[in-house]
Amino acid sequence: MNIDIIGDIHGCFPEFEELTRKLGYSWESGLPIHPDNRILGFVGDLTDRGPASVRVIETVYDLWERKLAYYAPGNHCNKLYRMLIGNKVKINNGLETTAAELNALDTRDYKRVKKKFVTLYEQSPLYQVLDGGNLIIAHAGIREDYIGKYNSKVKTFVLYGDITGASDIDGFPIRRDWATHYHGKPWIIYGHTPTKEVRIVNHSANIDTGAVFGGALTAFRYPEKETVSVPSSMPFITEKFRRIEDL
């Protein structure tokens, strides 16, 4: 399996396009297509905070529909989905930017984008198990003993990480560092926690390098196990990044 897995895009469409071009994908058809039949993977959090969430939704859906991409939802995806199906959610923490984009569309376009995202979300698994079980895409990661399970405890872990329920002095949720205790064979590619550099620990890689906070958008190439990044055009917000030594 030849796949390029992209970290949390958060509506940063220009960086997404630049990164795929750097990876060798052509946009001649309107979608990123690789001449050597490589496909794309997404760790979730496609939307919120960035300027072009709708365009990211439509592109990822169109790739997925053509079986040119694998997608696993993130916590922001989960909240957007709940909003779109009519659940009461707080329009904050970045969702307000996506909601504003959607509300600016005419009724026909709104319904089209809503249908695409709801379909993508409902028909994608909580996490992707690929390459005969040797590769897993999970938004915030997954413990080895959770692989193959899909209960509420696993869902919370995959969407939010190994949270304790407490927050640190900066307001970040305190999360246990599951990756240092992971000793499984499958490679687990995840995001969720922005760090200035890709963090590879054992057979896990956190590829959320904070594109929406002025860092970079990163892809993990498999089976090469290489990373490729492009710089963000967004303002750099230091306090949004977790230091690797603090994880």
Secondary structure, DSSP 8 states (H G I E B T S, - for coil): --EEEE---TT-HHHHHHHHHHTT-B-TTSS-B-TT--EEEE-S--SSSSS-HHHHHHHHHHHHHTT-EEE---HHHHHHHHHHTT------TTHHHHHHHHHTS-HHHHHHHHHHHHHHHHTS-SSEEEGGGTEEE-TT---GGGTT--SHHHHHHHHH-SEEEEE-TTS-EEE--GGGG---SSEEEE-SS--SS-EEETTEEE----GGGTSEEEEEEETTTEEEEEE-SS---GGGS--GGG-
